[in-house]
Amino acid sequence: MCGLDVGFPNVRAAQTPTERRALAARYRKAHRDAIQRGCETKLNRFEKTVRRSKAVLCRSLEIVSRLLSSDTELYATFHQQVRAHIRIPKNSEFDRARLAVDATFFPYYYDEIRFAALSVDGRGLTGYGPCSIVLKDSMIAARASVFEENTLIFCRRHGTVVGSPPTPGYRAAWRERHRVAAAKLHLQLNAQTKQKDFSSILLRPGSRMEDDEFIEVHIYGSLHRKAIERVVVHTPELDEGYNPKPNESQKRELKDNKILVKRLRRMLHGVGAALETYS
């Protein structure tokens, strides 16, 4: 057996018989509930939409620009940045707990996991940055798995003890992401739910990061600019509530951002990707 390719560890973990049986039970329960409430057709349509969902990660204009600037640049994980002494962890609950939580979910390979979120419209969790990087399925599908929610929030909610196996039935391989979405979100669907509502049901940013509602994507290994399908940029100056009379500092920031967005558009064009903006 030595030397055989056994696949990516996060995907293997999502495909164990225990995980698959537990998720299958939750998935069947979701469909039974939808039938009783007269909205199974709506659930089927939601699943069909989620099958087309993308992995999206949000970062600043500067970070995205750096990733696109060179063919040798790679997107590093939090743990890799800390170990390389190019990032200082914040004194926050998330950063303090990150090592223990990541080691629980990804034992011995946590520093190779990149985190993203499922999205059907290309917009991500902009609390992490205004640029939503939409990744190509072809570049991540074999090494991506999905999980019910933020792993730290899950540990709190389910009383997961650090070092113990997480409760099974909440993760799946990329091709079965619709099953996790159905099991988690079926109660948010009813006969009156519209197709246009699916995007906000799947991903809904909160007022704080810990209030974000989303399905987490775990990607093993490096991310290169060639993995980018498109970048969707939130431009607050187009928001209805934006201050039409910004102060001097805001004016400079707006000018700098406009320059960066133009630069991003050129660089994305160079790698066959597109740039979109929204308010």
C-alpha positions as CSV (number, residue, x, y, z in Angstrom):
1,M,0.0,0.0,0.0
2,C,3.0,2.3,0.5
3,G,3.1,5.2,-2.0
4,L,-0.5,5.0,-3.1
5,D,-2.5,8.2,-3.4
6,V,-5.2,8.1,-0.6
7,G,-6.6,11.5,-1.3
8,F,-6.8,14.7,0.8
9,P,-7.2,14.2,4.5
10,N,-10.1,16.7,5.0
11,V,-12.0,14.9,2.2
12,R,-11.2,11.5,3.6
13,A,-12.5,12.7,7.0
14,A,-15.8,13.8,5.4
15,Q,-16.3,10.5,3.6
16,T,-15.9,8.1,6.5
17,P,-18.9,5.7,6.9
18,T,-19.8,7.3,10.2
19,E,-19.9,10.8,8.7
20,R,-21.9,9.7,5.7
21,R,-24.4,7.7,7.7
22,A,-25.0,10.6,10.1
23,L,-25.4,13.1,7.3
24,A,-27.7,10.8,5.4
25,A,-30.0,10.6,8.4
26,R,-30.1,14.4,8.7
27,Y,-30.7,14.7,5.0
28,R,-33.6,12.3,5.1
29,K,-35.1,14.1,8.0
30,A,-34.9,17.4,6.1
31,H,-36.8,15.9,3.2
32,R,-39.5,14.3,5.5
33,D,-40.0,17.7,7.1
34,A,-40.2,19.5,3.7
35,I,-42.8,17.0,2.6
36,Q,-44.9,17.5,5.7
37,R,-44.8,21.3,5.2
38,G,-45.6,21.0,1.5
39,C,-42.3,22.5,0.3
40,E,-40.2,19.6,-0.9
41,T,-40.2,21.0,-4.5
42,K,-38.7,24.2,-3.0
43,L,-36.1,22.2,-1.2
44,N,-35.1,20.3,-4.3
45,R,-34.7,23.7,-6.2
46,F,-32.6,25.0,-3.4
47,E,-30.3,21.9,-3.5
48,K,-30.0,22.3,-7.3
49,T,-28.9,25.9,-6.8
50,V,-26.4,24.9,-4.1
51,R,-24.9,22.3,-6.5
52,R,-23.8,25.3,-8.5
53,S,-22.4,27.3,-5.5
54,K,-18.8,28.5,-5.4
55,A,-16.2,28.7,-2.7
56,V,-15.6,32.3,-1.9
57,L,-13.1,33.9,0.4
58,C,-13.0,37.6,1.3
59,R,-9.8,39.7,1.8
60,S,-8.6,43.2,1.4
61,L,-7.8,45.0,-1.8
62,E,-4.1,44.9,-0.9
63,I,-4.0,41.1,-0.2
64,V,-5.9,40.3,-3.4
65,S,-3.6,42.7,-5.4
66,R,-0.5,40.9,-3.9
67,L,-1.8,37.5,-4.8
68,L,-2.5,38.6,-8.4
69,S,0.8,40.5,-8.8
70,S,3.1,37.5,-9.4
71,D,3.0,33.9,-10.7
72,T,5.0,32.8,-7.7
73,E,2.7,34.3,-5.1
74,L,0.6,31.8,-3.0
75,Y,-2.2,32.4,-0.5
76,A,-0.8,31.4,2.9
77,T,-2.9,30.2,5.8
78,F,-3.1,31.9,9.2
79,H,-0.8,29.3,10.8
80,Q,1.8,29.5,8.0
81,Q,1.9,33.3,8.4
82,V,2.3,33.1,12.1
83,R,5.0,30.5,11.8
84,A,6.9,32.6,9.2
85,H,6.7,35.6,11.6
86,I,4.8,37.7,9.1
87,R,1.6,37.9,11.1
88,I,0.8,38.5,14.7
89,P,-2.3,36.8,16.1
90,K,-5.0,39.2,17.4
91,N,-5.9,39.2,21.0
92,S,-9.3,37.9,20.2
93,E,-11.3,34.9,21.1
94,F,-11.2,33.6,17.6
95,D,-7.4,33.8,17.2
96,R,-6.8,32.5,20.8
97,A,-8.9,29.4,20.1
98,R,-7.9,28.9,16.5
99,L,-5.0,26.5,17.1
100,A,-6.9,24.2,19.4
101,V,-10.1,24.2,17.2
102,D,-8.2,23.7,13.9
103,A,-6.1,20.8,15.4
104,T,-9.4,19.2,16.6
105,F,-10.9,19.2,13.1
106,F,-7.8,18.8,11.1
107,P,-5.3,16.8,13.2
108,Y,-1.7,17.1,12.0
109,Y,-2.6,19.0,8.8
110,Y,-4.5,22.1,10.1
111,D,-1.8,24.5,8.7
112,E,-2.7,23.3,5.2
113,I,-6.4,24.3,5.3
114,R,-7.7,27.4,3.6
115,F,-11.1,28.6,4.7
116,A,-13.9,29.9,2.4
117,A,-17.7,30.1,2.4
118,L,-20.3,28.7,0.0
119,S,-22.0,31.4,-2.1
120,V,-24.4,31.3,-5.0
121,D,-24.0,34.9,-6.1
122,G,-20.2,35.3,-5.7
123,R,-20.6,37.6,-2.7
124,G,-18.8,36.5,0.5
125,L,-18.4,37.6,4.1
126,T,-17.2,41.1,3.7
127,G,-16.3,41.4,7.4
128,Y,-13.0,39.8,6.3
129,G,-12.5,42.3,3.4
130,P,-14.4,43.9,0.6
131,C,-13.0,41.6,-2.1
132,S,-14.8,38.3,-2.7
133,I,-12.5,35.9,-4.4
134,V,-14.5,33.3,-6.3
135,L,-12.5,30.1,-6.9
136,K,-12.7,27.8,-9.8
137,D,-14.4,24.4,-9.1
138,S,-11.8,22.7,-11.3
139,M,-9.0,23.9,-9.1
140,I,-10.5,22.9,-5.7
141,A,-13.2,20.3,-6.1
142,A,-10.9,17.3,-5.4
143,R,-9.4,18.8,-2.2
144,A,-12.4,20.7,-0.8
145,S,-14.9,19.6,1.9
146,V,-17.8,21.6,3.4
147,F,-18.9,22.0,7.0
148,E,-22.1,23.1,8.7
149,E,-20.7,26.4,10.0
150,N,-17.7,28.1,11.5
151,T,-15.8,25.4,13.4
152,L,-15.4,27.5,16.5
153,I,-19.1,28.3,16.7
154,F,-19.8,24.6,16.1
155,C,-17.6,23.7,19.1
156,R,-19.4,26.1,21.3
157,R,-22.9,25.0,20.1
158,H,-22.2,21.2,20.4
159,G,-19.9,21.2,23.4
160,T,-17.0,19.7,21.4
161,V,-14.1,18.8,23.7
162,V,-10.8,19.8,22.2
163,G,-9.0,16.7,20.9
164,S,-12.2,14.7,20.6
165,P,-13.8,13.8,17.3
166,P,-16.4,16.4,16.3
167,T,-20.0,15.2,16.2
168,P,-20.5,13.4,12.9
169,G,-23.0,14.3,10.2
170,Y,-22.1,17.9,9.6
171,R,-19.6,17.7,6.8
172,A,-19.3,16.4,3.3
173,A,-17.1,16.2,0.2
174,W,-17.5,19.1,-2.2
175,R,-19.8,17.2,-4.6
176,E,-22.2,16.6,-1.8
177,R,-22.3,20.2,-0.4
178,H,-26.0,20.4,-1.3
179,R,-26.8,17.7,1.3
180,V,-25.2,19.7,4.1
181,A,-27.1,22.8,3.0
182,A,-30.4,20.9,2.9
183,A,-29.8,19.4,6.3
184,K,-28.9,22.7,7.9
185,L,-31.3,25.1,6.1
186,H,-34.5,23.2,5.2
187,L,-36.5,24.9,8.0
188,Q,-35.8,28.3,6.4
189,L,-37.6,27.3,3.2
190,N,-41.4,27.3,2.7
191,A,-43.8,27.3,-0.2
192,Q,-43.5,31.1,-0.5
193,T,-39.7,31.2,-0.7
194,K,-38.4,32.7,-4.0
195,Q,-35.4,31.7,-6.0
196,K,-33.9,35.1,-5.4
197,D,-33.9,34.3,-1.6
198,F,-31.6,31.3,-1.9
199,S,-28.4,33.3,-1.8
200,S,-29.2,35.0,1.5
201,I,-30.5,31.8,3.0
202,L,-27.2,30.1,2.2
203,L,-24.9,33.0,3.3
204,R,-25.9,35.9,5.5
205,P,-23.3,38.2,7.0
206,G,-23.9,39.4,10.5
207,S,-23.2,42.6,12.3
208,R,-20.2,40.8,13.9
209,M,-18.1,38.0,12.5
210,E,-19.4,35.6,15.1
211,D,-23.0,36.3,13.8
212,D,-22.2,35.3,10.2
213,E,-24.4,32.5,8.9
214,F,-22.7,30.4,6.3
215,I,-21.5,26.9,5.3
216,E,-17.7,26.8,5.6
217,V,-15.5,25.4,2.9
218,H,-12.2,23.7,3.8
219,I,-9.6,23.6,1.0
220,Y,-6.4,21.6,1.5
221,G,-3.2,23.0,-0.1
222,S,-2.0,26.1,-1.9
223,L,-4.1,28.6,-3.7
224,H,-2.6,30.4,-6.7
225,R,-4.0,33.2,-8.8
226,K,-4.8,30.7,-11.5
227,A,-7.5,29.3,-9.2
228,I,-9.4,32.6,-9.3
229,E,-12.5,32.6,-11.5
230,R,-13.5,36.2,-10.6
231,V,-13.3,38.8,-7.9
232,V,-16.4,40.6,-6.7
233,V,-15.7,43.9,-4.9
234,H,-18.0,45.7,-2.5
235,T,-17.9,49.4,-3.2
236,P,-19.4,51.2,-0.3
237,E,-19.4,54.6,-2.1
238,L,-22.3,53.2,-4.1
239,D,-24.3,52.3,-1.0
240,E,-27.5,54.2,-0.4
241,G,-26.4,55.4,3.0
242,Y,-22.9,56.4,1.9
243,N,-21.8,59.9,3.0
244,P,-21.8,62.1,-0.1
245,K,-19.4,64.6,1.6
246,P,-16.5,62.5,2.9
247,N,-13.8,64.0,5.0
248,E,-10.2,64.4,3.7
249,S,-9.1,61.0,5.0
250,Q,-12.1,59.3,3.5
251,K,-11.4,61.0,0.2
252,R,-7.9,59.7,0.1
253,E,-9.0,56.2,1.0
254,L,-11.7,56.3,-1.7
255,K,-9.1,57.5,-4.3
256,D,-6.6,54.8,-3.3
257,N,-9.3,52.1,-3.5
258,K,-10.4,53.3,-7.0
259,I,-6.8,53.0,-8.1
260,L,-6.5,49.5,-6.6
261,V,-9.7,48.4,-8.2
262,K,-8.5,49.5,-11.7
263,R,-5.2,47.7,-11.1
264,L,-7.1,44.6,-10.0
265,R,-9.2,44.6,-13.2
266,R,-6.0,44.7,-15.3
267,M,-4.3,41.9,-13.4
268,L,-7.4,39.7,-13.4
269,H,-7.8,40.2,-17.2
270,G,-4.2,39.0,-17.5
271,V,-5.1,35.6,-15.9
272,G,-8.4,35.2,-17.7
273,A,-10.6,36.3,-14.8
274,A,-13.1,39.0,-14.3
275,L,-13.9,41.8,-11.8
276,E,-17.4,42.7,-10.7
277,T,-18.5,45.5,-8.3
278,Y,-21.7,45.9,-6.2
279,S,-22.9,48.3,-3.6
